[in-house]
């Protein structure tokens, strides 16, 4: 069950940007992840963080089921 009271912030992200980030995680960083991980990475980049901040987040899904969407022929 979703408890809205524990959510600090919602960051809307365009689908095209999430797809680009997910592809970048695979091509540039070697992480074959799905769209949830791509969205998490993109959302972190939109946070107002300082150089001293450290962010840790799980790459929580696999991109294997999405290969045709991530890299269409």
Long-range contacts (C-beta under 8 A, 24 or more apart in sequence): 11-43, 11-46, 11-47, 13-39, 13-42, 13-43, 13-46, 17-42, 18-42, 19-69, 19-70, 22-63, 22-66, 22-70, 23-70, 23-71, 25-59, 26-63, 26-70, 31-59, 32-62, 32-63, 32-64, 33-59, 33-60, 33-61, 33-62, 33-63, 34-61, 34-62, 34-63, 34-65, 34-66, 35-61, 35-66, 36-60, 36-61, 37-61
